[in-house]
Amino acid sequence: MYRLSQGAKSHEAIKKIGKIFDRYNPAYPFSYRFVDDEYNSKFNLEVLVGKLSGVFAGLAIFISCLGLFGLAAYVAEQRTKEIGIRKVLGASVSQVWVLLSKDFILLVMISCVIASPVALYFLHNWLQKYDYRISIGPGVFLLSAIVAMIITLVTISFQAIKAGLSNPVKSLRSE
């Protein structure tokens, strides 16, 4: 193992080291590797897994948002008469939005409470294979729960506001 000085030209130093190596050990061929290349190759798989995880997580979030959007549309359609009656009695758009959103928010909160310990367990085990470790605090899970809530609210809000702005006369006409 050789350490080159900061300003040394690597090609010239390798030639000089090769001559010294051949002088003391001519039976073995001189081969060399740089530590930074070895260190980078150690984490190539981790970088690839990180990129693939990001792509598949984005795809999973998109698909779940489509399902959530469809479920919100279904719930709004099922409760059109209730929303119409509430609007006739003076409910505002924000009250209708809260009415339709609270069930979804409750489900997302329950899923975050269930998923956080499971994720903590698997992340803790994954981080144990590294020499230098970090600890995962509750802030990461709190931030992910907040992001999940925001994504849920943005996805549901379109259908909830659309239901809140609809004319109650049309929904109650068949009664």
C-alpha positions in Angstrom: 0.0 0.0 0.0 1.4 3.4 -1.0 0.2 6.8 -0.3 0.9 9.5 -2.8 1.5 13.1 -1.8 -1.1 15.7 -2.6 0.5 17.2 -5.6 2.1 14.1 -7.1 1.2 13.0 -10.7 -0.2 9.6 -10.4 1.1 8.2 -13.7 4.7 9.1 -12.9 4.4 7.8 -9.4 3.0 4.5 -10.6 5.9 4.0 -13.0 8.4 4.7 -10.2 6.6 2.4 -7.8 6.4 -0.3 -10.5 10.2 -0.2 -11.0 10.8 -0.5 -7.2 8.3 -3.3 -7.0 10.0 -5.2 -9.9 13.4 -4.8 -8.2 12.3 -6.3 -4.9 9.7 -8.8 -6.1 10.3 -9.7 -9.8 8.3 -13.0 -9.6 4.9 -11.2 -9.2 3.5 -8.7 -11.7 2.9 -5.2 -10.5 -0.8 -4.4 -10.3 -2.4 -1.4 -8.6 -5.8 0.0 -7.6 -6.8 3.3 -6.2 -8.5 3.4 -2.9 -11.1 5.9 -4.0 -12.1 3.6 -6.9 -12.4 0.7 -4.5 -14.5 2.7 -2.1 -16.8 3.9 -4.9 -17.2 0.4 -6.3 -18.3 -0.7 -2.8 -21.3 1.5 -3.0 -22.3 1.1 -6.7 -24.9 -1.4 -5.8 -26.3 0.9 -3.1 -26.6 3.7 -5.6 -28.4 1.5 -8.0 -30.8 0.2 -5.4 -31.4 3.8 -4.3 -32.3 4.9 -7.9 -34.5 1.9 -8.5 -36.2 2.4 -5.1 -36.9 6.0 -6.0 -38.4 5.1 -9.3 -40.6 2.4 -7.9 -41.7 4.5 -4.9 -42.7 7.3 -7.3 -44.7 4.8 -9.4 -46.3 3.3 -6.3 -47.3 6.8 -5.1 -48.8 7.6 -8.5 -50.8 4.4 -8.6 -52.0 4.8 -5.1 -53.0 8.4 -5.8 -55.1 7.2 -8.8 -56.8 4.6 -6.5 -57.4 7.3 -3.9 -58.8 9.6 -6.4 -61.2 6.9 -7.7 -62.2 6.1 -4.1 -62.8 9.7 -3.3 -65.0 10.1 -6.5 -66.9 7.0 -5.5 -67.5 8.2 -1.9 -68.6 11.7 -3.2 -71.0 10.0 -5.6 -72.4 7.8 -2.9 -73.0 10.7 -0.5 -74.4 13.2 -3.1 -77.8 13.3 -1.4 -76.2 13.8 2.1 -74.0 16.6 0.7 -77.0 18.2 -1.0 -79.0 18.2 2.2 -76.1 19.6 4.2 -75.7 22.4 1.6 -79.4 23.2 1.7 -79.1 23.5 5.5 -76.2 25.9 5.1 -73.0 23.9 4.9 -70.0 25.6 3.3 -67.6 24.1 0.8 -65.0 23.8 3.5 -67.4 21.8 5.7 -68.1 19.4 2.9 -64.4 19.1 2.2 -63.8 18.2 5.9 -66.7 15.8 5.8 -65.2 13.9 2.9 -61.6 14.2 3.9 -61.7 13.1 7.6 -62.1 9.4 6.9 -59.2 9.3 4.5 -57.0 11.2 6.8 -57.8 8.8 9.6 -56.9 5.9 7.5 -53.6 7.5 6.4 -52.7 8.2 10.1 -53.4 4.6 11.0 -51.3 3.4 8.2 -48.4 5.7 9.2 -48.6 4.4 12.8 -48.5 0.8 11.6 -45.8 1.4 8.9 -43.3 3.4 11.0 -42.2 0.7 13.4 -41.9 -1.8 10.6 -39.8 0.6 8.6 -37.7 1.4 11.6 -37.0 -2.3 12.1 -35.9 -2.9 8.5 -33.9 0.3 8.3 -32.1 -0.4 11.5 -31.1 -3.9 10.2 -30.0 -2.5 6.9 -27.8 0.1 8.5 -26.1 -2.5 10.7 -24.0 -3.7 7.7 -22.1 -0.4 7.5 -19.0 0.5 9.5 -20.1 4.0 10.3 -23.7 4.1 11.3 -26.3 6.8 11.7 -29.4 6.6 13.8 -32.9 7.3 12.5 -34.9 9.6 14.6 -38.6 10.2 14.8 -38.4 13.3 12.6 -38.0 11.1 9.5 -41.2 9.3 10.2 -43.0 12.4 11.2 -42.0 14.1 8.0 -43.0 11.1 5.9 -46.4 11.1 7.7 -46.9 14.7 6.9 -46.0 14.2 3.3 -48.4 11.3 3.1 -51.2 13.5 4.5 -50.5 16.3 2.1 -50.5 13.9 -0.9 -53.8 12.5 0.4 -55.4 15.9 0.9 -54.3 17.1 -2.5 -55.6 13.9 -4.2 -59.0 14.1 -2.4 -59.5 17.8 -2.5 -60.5 17.9 -6.1 -63.4 15.6 -5.6 -64.4 17.1 -2.2 -64.4 20.6 -3.6 -66.3 19.5 -6.7 -68.9 17.9 -4.5 -69.1 21.0 -2.3 -69.6 23.3 -5.2 -72.3 21.2 -6.9 -75.8 22.4 -7.0 -77.8 20.7 -4.2 -81.0 20.9 -6.3 -79.6 18.5 -8.9 -78.7 15.9 -6.2 -82.1 16.2 -4.5 -84.3 16.3 -7.6 -85.0 12.6 -7.6 -86.5 12.6 -4.1 
